[in-house]
Amino acid sequence: MNTFGTLFRITTFGESHGPGIGVVVDGCPAGLAVSESDIQAALDRRRPGQSDLTTPRKEADQVEIQSGIFQGQTTGTPISLYIRNQDQASHDYSHIEHAYRPSHADYTYDQKYGRRDYRGGGRSSARETAARVAAGAIAQQLLTQHGIRVQSYVSQVGAVAVPVGYEQLNLDLIDSNPVRCPHPETAERMADLIRQTRDRHDTVGGLVTGVVTGVPTGLGEPVFDKLHAELGRAMLGINAVKGFEYGSGFAGTLLFGSEHNDQFYTDENGQVRTRTNHSGGIQGGISNGQDIYFRVAFKPVATILQPQATINDQGEEIMLAGRGRHDPCVLPRAVPIVDAMAQLVLADMLLRARANRVG
Ligand SMILES: C=C(O[C@@H]1CC(C(=O)O)=C[C@@H](OP(=O)(O)O)[C@H]1O)C(=O)O
């Protein structure tokens, strides 16, 4: 459906070419300091038209707080955030009113509902993710109170990959370049690849790595709402996502148990730690206090400006080329979306953790 979360719960609404999009955040505790600028800063990282590597659609993505925040603090009532659409170019989509772009959501929406808002992909457009990012900024205010920090970055575009793990990177450099890759030399090669791909009227995919630090032990709800299961659900619900792994992920299958187990020790401050972190900070579905890290795989954007074989809604074979303004690679703008979905999961789990232990 359009609602995500159990106690910290969001409902998003709106279409890419309608009057606007938005989100209602329910269950956020009262007394949390939230300013419009906190939300706007997150939206500015995601908005279209921010560099030559993204869609040229120009949206200010100016957030309007319509309820739930008074005198700079949450009131405990539903928080409603609204973002007006300003730069729709709906004529770009007249050619798909009766045709299906290959690998887009056009065909499946039509089959499911028997109708669809074909302008800009309607509800299936990645524009909807602006609403999640706005809500994620509120969730982050709650996380900040608990010392939790979420940092995602682009770790691969096509075959161009950051050659080292997150521990060897300075994550403060994530926003130092338009790709949002904290390894500057790799970022340049990624940007070159995105530009070459765009100039060939094609698209390219890649990976976002997410890192969460300062996580207390005890977040996650066995058995069905394990912390990694909720993170996976959150990430797989982002447009264009094809895969999710956390900790050692698929590569962990190549190790023996004796190599893979994370051995416990107590550090000089009396803190329980593990010598390795193949678990990715989660054991038994519950955070163990180590860093949480994961990777999210994004496919190449479906809409390409080249003719491809497809069908129309009569089932007739036709050739169709995408039109309009599109991202040659979603990775740079996916970073704040991955951040937001992680923030929402962790805020929800923080509230849920309060409910299942006395003292
Ligand atoms: C508008 C955004 O991205 C859009 C995502 C998108 C798609 O099909 O997902 C298609 C394009 O939309 P349009 O053709 O309507 O301009 C992108 O610009 C946004 O992220 O805010």
The ligand as a Tripos MOL2 file, in Angstrom:
@<TRIPOS>MOLECULE
LIG
   21    21     1     0     0
SMALL
NO_CHARGES

@<TRIPOS>ATOM
      1 C1         10.7060   14.4700  -11.3100 C.2       1 LIG1
      2 C2         11.5920   13.6410  -10.8040 C.2       1 LIG1
      3 O1         12.2260   12.6440  -11.5030 O.3       1 LIG1
      4 C3         11.5520   12.0890  -12.5760 C.3       1 LIG1
      5 C4         11.5310   10.5970  -12.4320 C.3       1 LIG1
      6 C5         10.9790    9.9400  -13.6500 C.2       1 LIG1
      7 C6         10.5210    8.5540  -13.5190 C.2       1 LIG1
      8 O2          9.9650    7.9840  -14.4910 O.co2     1 LIG1
      9 O3         10.6840    7.9530  -12.4370 O.co2     1 LIG1
     10 C7         10.9080   10.5880  -14.8690 C.2       1 LIG1
     11 C8         11.2500   12.0110  -15.0150 C.3       1 LIG1
     12 O4         10.0550   12.7350  -14.8030 O.3       1 LIG1
     13 P1          9.4480   13.7540  -15.8240 P.3       1 LIG1
     14 O5          9.5740   13.1690  -17.1930 O.co2     1 LIG1
     15 O6          8.0510   13.9010  -15.3530 O.co2     1 LIG1
     16 O7         10.2380   15.0280  -15.6350 O.co2     1 LIG1
     17 C9         12.1930   12.4800  -13.9130 C.3       1 LIG1
     18 O8         12.3910   13.8700  -14.0380 O.3       1 LIG1
     19 C10        11.9530   13.6820   -9.3830 C.2       1 LIG1
     20 O9         12.7130   12.7870   -8.9640 O.co2     1 LIG1
     21 O10        11.5070   14.5750   -8.6630 O.co2     1 LIG1
@<TRIPOS>BOND
     1     1     2 2
     2     2     3 1
     3     2    19 1
     4     3     4 1
     5     4     5 1
     6     4    17 1
     7     5     6 1
     8     6     7 1
     9     6    10 2
    10     7     8 2
    11     7     9 1
    12    10    11 1
    13    11    12 1
    14    11    17 1
    15    12    13 1
    16    13    14 2
    17    13    15 1
    18    13    16 1
    19    17    18 1
    20    19    20 2
    21    19    21 1
@<TRIPOS>SUBSTRUCTURE
     1 LIG1         1 GROUP 0 **** ****
